[in-house]
């Protein structure tokens, strides 16, 4: 048997401090769409040390 720890995050109040800056006019935000091998590499690089499953 393996112990399993499930962790959830909850935002119970708005963030404090200054609001984020407004993007400059003409600024573009692009969503990356990695192919599966690159996505898996990223997933393992980030989650491997904490044993994401």
N, CA, C and O atoms as a CHARMM CRD file, in Angstrom:
* protein
*
  212
    1    1 UNK  N      0.85100  -1.16700   0.00000 PROA 1      0.00000
    2    1 UNK  CA     0.00000   0.00000   0.00000 PROA 1      0.00000
    3    1 UNK  C      0.90300   1.23900   0.00000 PROA 1      0.00000
    4    1 UNK  O      1.94600   1.27300   0.65300 PROA 1      0.00000
    5    2 UNK  N      0.47100   2.24200  -0.74500 PROA 2      0.00000
    6    2 UNK  CA     1.21700   3.49700  -0.84900 PROA 2      0.00000
    7    2 UNK  C      0.35400   4.60800  -0.26900 PROA 2      0.00000
    8    2 UNK  O     -0.83400   4.70300  -0.57700 PROA 2      0.00000
    9    3 UNK  N      0.95200   5.44500   0.57000 PROA 3      0.00000
   10    3 UNK  CA     0.22400   6.60500   1.09400 PROA 3      0.00000
   11    3 UNK  C      0.01000   7.60700  -0.03300 PROA 3      0.00000
   12    3 UNK  O      0.88500   7.81300  -0.87400 PROA 3      0.00000
   13    4 UNK  N     -1.14700   8.21500  -0.03800 PROA 4      0.00000
   14    4 UNK  CA    -1.47700   9.19700  -1.05300 PROA 4      0.00000
   15    4 UNK  C     -1.90100  10.48000  -0.36500 PROA 4      0.00000
   16    4 UNK  O     -2.75500  10.46100   0.52000 PROA 4      0.00000
   17    5 UNK  N     -1.31200  11.58300  -0.76500 PROA 5      0.00000
   18    5 UNK  CA    -1.66200  12.89500  -0.22700 PROA 5      0.00000
   19    5 UNK  C     -2.31300  13.70300  -1.34100 PROA 5      0.00000
   20    5 UNK  O     -1.70700  13.92400  -2.38900 PROA 5      0.00000
   21    6 UNK  N     -3.53700  14.13900  -1.11600 PROA 6      0.00000
   22    6 UNK  CA    -4.24800  14.97400  -2.07100 PROA 6      0.00000
   23    6 UNK  C     -4.30300  16.38100  -1.48900 PROA 6      0.00000
   24    6 UNK  O     -4.71200  16.56400  -0.34300 PROA 6      0.00000
   25    7 UNK  N     -3.89600  17.36400  -2.26800 PROA 7      0.00000
   26    7 UNK  CA    -3.85500  18.74600  -1.80700 PROA 7      0.00000
   27    7 UNK  C     -4.71800  19.60400  -2.72000 PROA 7      0.00000
   28    7 UNK  O     -4.65900  19.47200  -3.94300 PROA 7      0.00000
   29    8 UNK  N     -5.51200  20.47200  -2.13300 PROA 8      0.00000
   30    8 UNK  CA    -6.34800  21.40100  -2.88400 PROA 8      0.00000
   31    8 UNK  C     -5.97400  22.81600  -2.48600 PROA 8      0.00000
   32    8 UNK  O     -5.51700  23.05800  -1.36900 PROA 8      0.00000
   33    9 UNK  N     -6.17000  23.74200  -3.40200 PROA 9      0.00000
   34    9 UNK  CA    -5.95000  25.15200  -3.10100 PROA 9      0.00000
   35    9 UNK  C     -7.28200  25.86700  -3.22100 PROA 9      0.00000
   36    9 UNK  O     -8.08000  25.55400  -4.10400 PROA 9      0.00000
   37   10 UNK  N     -7.52400  26.81600  -2.34800 PROA 10     0.00000
   38   10 UNK  CA    -8.75900  27.58500  -2.37800 PROA 10     0.00000
   39   10 UNK  C     -8.43600  29.05500  -2.16400 PROA 10     0.00000
   40   10 UNK  O     -7.65900  29.40400  -1.27600 PROA 10     0.00000
   41   11 UNK  N     -9.02300  29.90200  -2.96700 PROA 11     0.00000
   42   11 UNK  CA    -8.85000  31.34300  -2.81000 PROA 11     0.00000
   43   11 UNK  C    -10.06800  31.84900  -2.04400 PROA 11     0.00000
   44   11 UNK  O    -11.17500  31.88500  -2.58100 PROA 11     0.00000
   45   12 UNK  N     -9.86000  32.23700  -0.79700 PROA 12     0.00000
   46   12 UNK  CA   -10.97800  32.65000   0.05100 PROA 12     0.00000
   47   12 UNK  C    -11.16700  34.15700   0.10200 PROA 12     0.00000
   48   12 UNK  O    -12.14500  34.63800   0.67500 PROA 12     0.00000
   49   13 UNK  N    -10.24700  34.90700  -0.48900 PROA 13     0.00000
   50   13 UNK  CA   -10.34700  36.36700  -0.51200 PROA 13     0.00000
   51   13 UNK  C     -9.60500  36.87000  -1.74400 PROA 13     0.00000
   52   13 UNK  O     -8.71300  36.19300  -2.25400 PROA 13     0.00000
   53   14 UNK  N     -9.97200  38.05400  -2.22000 PROA 14     0.00000
   54   14 UNK  CA    -9.23200  38.61300  -3.35400 PROA 14     0.00000
   55   14 UNK  C     -7.76900  38.85600  -2.97700 PROA 14     0.00000
   56   14 UNK  O     -7.46700  39.06200  -1.80200 PROA 14     0.00000
   57   15 UNK  N     -6.86600  38.83600  -3.94200 PROA 15     0.00000
   58   15 UNK  CA    -5.46500  39.10400  -3.63600 PROA 15     0.00000
   59   15 UNK  C     -5.28600  40.51400  -3.07500 PROA 15     0.00000
   60   15 UNK  O     -6.00300  41.44500  -3.44100 PROA 15     0.00000
   61   16 UNK  N     -4.32100  40.64200  -2.18700 PROA 16     0.00000
   62   16 UNK  CA    -4.03500  41.95800  -1.61500 PROA 16     0.00000
   63   16 UNK  C     -2.96000  42.65800  -2.44800 PROA 16     0.00000
   64   16 UNK  O     -2.31900  42.03900  -3.29900 PROA 16     0.00000
   65   17 UNK  N     -2.77500  43.93300  -2.19700 PROA 17     0.00000
   66   17 UNK  CA    -1.73700  44.68500  -2.89900 PROA 17     0.00000
   67   17 UNK  C     -2.26200  45.34800  -4.15200 PROA 17     0.00000
   68   17 UNK  O     -3.46400  45.38100  -4.41300 PROA 17     0.00000
   69   18 UNK  N     -1.33000  45.87100  -4.91600 PROA 18     0.00000
   70   18 UNK  CA    -1.67200  46.58000  -6.14600 PROA 18     0.00000
   71   18 UNK  C     -2.21500  45.60300  -7.18800 PROA 18     0.00000
   72   18 UNK  O     -1.73800  44.47300  -7.28800 PROA 18     0.00000
   73   19 UNK  N     -3.20400  46.03500  -7.95800 PROA 19     0.00000
   74   19 UNK  CA    -3.68500  45.17100  -9.04100 PROA 19     0.00000
   75   19 UNK  C     -2.61000  45.03600 -10.11700 PROA 19     0.00000
   76   19 UNK  O     -1.73700  45.89700 -10.22800 PROA 19     0.00000
   77   20 UNK  N     -2.66200  43.98600 -10.89400 PROA 20     0.00000
   78   20 UNK  CA    -1.67000  43.82500 -11.96200 PROA 20     0.00000
   79   20 UNK  C     -1.75100  44.97400 -12.95900 PROA 20     0.00000
   80   20 UNK  O     -2.80700  45.57600 -13.14900 PROA 20     0.00000
   81   21 UNK  N     -0.63700  45.26100 -13.58100 PROA 21     0.00000
   82   21 UNK  CA    -0.58700  46.33400 -14.57100 PROA 21     0.00000
   83   21 UNK  C     -1.43500  45.97200 -15.78800 PROA 21     0.00000
   84   21 UNK  O     -1.55000  44.80100 -16.15200 PROA 21     0.00000
   85   22 UNK  N     -2.01700  46.97400 -16.40000 PROA 22     0.00000
   86   22 UNK  CA    -2.78900  46.79200 -17.62700 PROA 22     0.00000
   87   22 UNK  C     -1.79800  46.56400 -18.76400 PROA 22     0.00000
   88   22 UNK  O     -0.80200  47.28100 -18.86300 PROA 22     0.00000
   89   23 UNK  N     -2.05300  45.57800 -19.62100 PROA 23     0.00000
   90   23 UNK  CA    -1.13200  45.34900 -20.74400 PROA 23     0.00000
   91   23 UNK  C     -1.02000  46.58200 -21.63300 PROA 23     0.00000
   92   23 UNK  O     -1.96600  47.36000 -21.75600 PROA 23     0.00000
   93   24 UNK  N      0.12400  46.74700 -22.23800 PROA 24     0.00000
   94   24 UNK  CA     0.34300  47.86000 -23.15900 PROA 24     0.00000
   95   24 UNK  C     -0.56100  47.71100 -24.37900 PROA 24     0.00000
   96   24 UNK  O     -0.87600  46.59100 -24.78200 PROA 24     0.00000
   97   25 UNK  N     -0.97800  48.82000 -24.96400 PROA 25     0.00000
   98   25 UNK  CA    -1.79400  48.72100 -26.19000 PROA 25     0.00000
   99   25 UNK  C     -1.04200  47.92700 -27.25900 PROA 25     0.00000
  100   25 UNK  O      0.14700  48.14400 -27.49400 PROA 25     0.00000
  101   26 UNK  N     -1.74000  47.02800 -27.88200 PROA 26     0.00000
  102   26 UNK  CA    -1.13000  46.21300 -28.93100 PROA 26     0.00000
  103   26 UNK  C     -0.42000  44.97800 -28.42300 PROA 26     0.00000
  104   26 UNK  O      0.07100  44.17700 -29.21800 PROA 26     0.00000
  105   27 UNK  N     -0.35600  44.80300 -27.08000 PROA 27     0.00000
  106   27 UNK  CA     0.29500  43.61400 -26.53600 PROA 27     0.00000
  107   27 UNK  C     -0.53600  42.38200 -26.87200 PROA 27     0.00000
  108   27 UNK  O     -1.76500  42.44200 -26.88100 PROA 27     0.00000
  109   28 UNK  N      0.12100  41.28900 -27.14300 PROA 28     0.00000
  110   28 UNK  CA    -0.57600  40.04900 -27.48000 PROA 28     0.00000
  111   28 UNK  C     -0.15700  38.95000 -26.50800 PROA 28     0.00000
  112   28 UNK  O      1.01100  38.84000 -26.13500 PROA 28     0.00000
  113   29 UNK  N     -1.12100  38.15400 -26.11300 PROA 29     0.00000
  114   29 UNK  CA    -0.84800  36.99800 -25.27100 PROA 29     0.00000
  115   29 UNK  C     -1.20200  35.77200 -26.09900 PROA 29     0.00000
  116   29 UNK  O     -2.28500  35.69400 -26.67800 PROA 29     0.00000
  117   30 UNK  N     -0.29700  34.83100 -26.15000 PROA 30     0.00000
  118   30 UNK  CA    -0.49500  33.65300 -26.98400 PROA 30     0.00000
  119   30 UNK  C     -0.42500  32.40900 -26.11700 PROA 30     0.00000
  120   30 UNK  O      0.47300  32.27100 -25.28600 PROA 30     0.00000
  121   31 UNK  N     -1.35900  31.51800 -26.30800 PROA 31     0.00000
  122   31 UNK  CA    -1.36200  30.25200 -25.57600 PROA 31     0.00000
  123   31 UNK  C     -0.52000  29.25200 -26.35200 PROA 31     0.00000
  124   31 UNK  O     -0.71000  29.06600 -27.55400 PROA 31     0.00000
  125   32 UNK  N      0.40900  28.61000 -25.65600 PROA 32     0.00000
  126   32 UNK  CA     1.23300  27.60200 -26.30900 PROA 32     0.00000
  127   32 UNK  C      0.48300  26.28200 -26.34700 PROA 32     0.00000
  128   32 UNK  O     -0.24500  25.94600 -25.41300 PROA 32     0.00000
  129   33 UNK  N      0.65900  25.54500 -27.41600 PROA 33     0.00000
  130   33 UNK  CA     0.03300  24.24000 -27.58400 PROA 33     0.00000
  131   33 UNK  C      1.13800  23.22000 -27.88000 PROA 33     0.00000
  132   33 UNK  O      1.34900  22.84800 -29.03500 PROA 33     0.00000
  133   34 UNK  N      1.84900  22.76400 -26.82500 PROA 34     0.00000
  134   34 UNK  CA     2.94900  21.82700 -27.08000 PROA 34     0.00000
  135   34 UNK  C      2.41500  20.47800 -27.57100 PROA 34     0.00000
  136   34 UNK  O      1.30200  20.07500 -27.23600 PROA 34     0.00000
  137   35 UNK  N      3.22600  19.79900 -28.36300 PROA 35     0.00000
  138   35 UNK  CA     2.83200  18.45400 -28.76100 PROA 35     0.00000
  139   35 UNK  C      2.99100  17.53200 -27.55200 PROA 35     0.00000
  140   35 UNK  O      3.57300  17.92000 -26.53800 PROA 35     0.00000
  141   36 UNK  N      2.47900  16.33100 -27.66700 PROA 36     0.00000
  142   36 UNK  CA     2.43600  15.43900 -26.50700 PROA 36     0.00000
  143   36 UNK  C      3.80900  15.15500 -25.89700 PROA 36     0.00000
  144   36 UNK  O      3.94500  15.24300 -24.67700 PROA 36     0.00000
  145   37 UNK  N      4.83800  14.81700 -26.68900 PROA 37     0.00000
  146   37 UNK  CA     6.15300  14.55800 -26.07200 PROA 37     0.00000
  147   37 UNK  C      6.68800  15.76600 -25.28000 PROA 37     0.00000
  148   37 UNK  O      7.24200  15.59600 -24.19500 PROA 37     0.00000
  149   38 UNK  N      6.52100  16.98100 -25.82100 PROA 38     0.00000
  150   38 UNK  CA     7.00200  18.16900 -25.10300 PROA 38     0.00000
  151   38 UNK  C      6.18300  18.42800 -23.84800 PROA 38     0.00000
  152   38 UNK  O      6.72700  18.81500 -22.81300 PROA 38     0.00000
  153   39 UNK  N      4.87400  18.21300 -23.94100 PROA 39     0.00000
  154   39 UNK  CA     4.01300  18.36600 -22.76500 PROA 39     0.00000
  155   39 UNK  C      4.43200  17.38100 -21.68400 PROA 39     0.00000
  156   39 UNK  O      4.53400  17.75300 -20.51500 PROA 39     0.00000
  157   40 UNK  N      4.67400  16.13300 -22.05700 PROA 40     0.00000
  158   40 UNK  CA     5.06700  15.11100 -21.09100 PROA 40     0.00000
  159   40 UNK  C      6.41500  15.44500 -20.45400 PROA 40     0.00000
  160   40 UNK  O      6.60200  15.23900 -19.25500 PROA 40     0.00000
  161   41 UNK  N      7.34800  15.95400 -21.24300 PROA 41     0.00000
  162   41 UNK  CA     8.64100  16.38000 -20.68900 PROA 41     0.00000
  163   41 UNK  C      8.44900  17.47600 -19.64700 PROA 41     0.00000
  164   41 UNK  O      9.05300  17.42700 -18.57600 PROA 41     0.00000
  165   42 UNK  N      7.60900  18.46600 -19.95700 PROA 42     0.00000
  166   42 UNK  CA     7.34700  19.55400 -19.01900 PROA 42     0.00000
  167   42 UNK  C      6.66400  19.02900 -17.75800 PROA 42     0.00000
  168   42 UNK  O      7.05200  19.38900 -16.64700 PROA 42     0.00000
  169   43 UNK  N      5.66300  18.18900 -17.92300 PROA 43     0.00000
  170   43 UNK  CA     4.93000  17.60800 -16.79700 PROA 43     0.00000
  171   43 UNK  C      5.87900  16.86800 -15.86400 PROA 43     0.00000
  172   43 UNK  O      5.81200  17.02500 -14.64400 PROA 43     0.00000
  173   44 UNK  N      6.76300  16.06100 -16.44500 PROA 44     0.00000
  174   44 UNK  CA     7.72000  15.29100 -15.63000 PROA 44     0.00000
  175   44 UNK  C      8.74800  16.20000 -14.96600 PROA 44     0.00000
  176   44 UNK  O      9.13300  15.96000 -13.82200 PROA 44     0.00000
  177   45 UNK  N      9.20000  17.24700 -15.67000 PROA 45     0.00000
  178   45 UNK  CA    10.19800  18.15000 -15.09400 PROA 45     0.00000
  179   45 UNK  C      9.63500  18.89800 -13.89700 PROA 45     0.00000
  180   45 UNK  O     10.33700  19.10200 -12.90600 PROA 45     0.00000
  181   46 UNK  N      8.37000  19.31100 -13.97900 PROA 46     0.00000
  182   46 UNK  CA     7.75500  20.07300 -12.89800 PROA 46     0.00000
  183   46 UNK  C      7.25200  19.14300 -11.80200 PROA 46     0.00000
  184   46 UNK  O      7.48000  19.40500 -10.62100 PROA 46     0.00000
  185   47 UNK  N      6.57600  18.06600 -12.17200 PROA 47     0.00000
  186   47 UNK  CA     5.93300  17.21100 -11.19200 PROA 47     0.00000
  187   47 UNK  C      6.75900  16.05900 -10.67600 PROA 47     0.00000
  188   47 UNK  O      6.43600  15.48500  -9.63600 PROA 47     0.00000
  189   48 UNK  N      7.81300  15.70900 -11.37500 PROA 48     0.00000
  190   48 UNK  CA     8.62200  14.56400 -10.95800 PROA 48     0.00000
  191   48 UNK  C      9.15400  14.66400  -9.54300 PROA 48     0.00000
  192   48 UNK  O      9.03700  13.70200  -8.78400 PROA 48     0.00000
  193   49 UNK  N      9.73500  15.79400  -9.15900 PROA 49     0.00000
  194   49 UNK  CA    10.28900  15.90100  -7.80200 PROA 49     0.00000
  195   49 UNK  C      9.24500  15.75500  -6.69100 PROA 49     0.00000
  196   49 UNK  O      9.58600  15.38600  -5.56800 PROA 49     0.00000
  197   50 UNK  N      7.99100  16.03800  -6.99400 PROA 50     0.00000
  198   50 UNK  CA     6.94100  15.91700  -5.97100 PROA 50     0.00000
  199   50 UNK  C      6.01200  14.73800  -6.25700 PROA 50     0.00000
  200   50 UNK  O      4.94500  14.61300  -5.65600 PROA 50     0.00000
  201   51 UNK  N      6.43300  13.87500  -7.18500 PROA 51     0.00000
  202   51 UNK  CA     5.72200  12.64200  -7.50700 PROA 51     0.00000
  203   51 UNK  C      4.28200  12.86400  -7.94300 PROA 51     0.00000
  204   51 UNK  O      3.37100  12.19100  -7.46000 PROA 51     0.00000
  205   52 UNK  N      4.07800  13.80600  -8.85500 PROA 52     0.00000
  206   52 UNK  CA     2.74400  13.98100  -9.43400 PROA 52     0.00000
  207   52 UNK  C      2.31100  12.68400 -10.06400 PROA 52     0.00000
  208   52 UNK  O      3.12500  11.94800 -10.62100 PROA 52     0.00000
  209   53 UNK  N      1.05400  12.41000  -9.97600 PROA 53     0.00000
  210   53 UNK  CA     0.52400  11.20300 -10.58300 PROA 53     0.00000
  211   53 UNK  C     -0.73300  11.51700 -11.34400 PROA 53     0.00000
  212   53 UNK  O     -1.33800  10.62100 -11.93400 PROA 53     0.00000
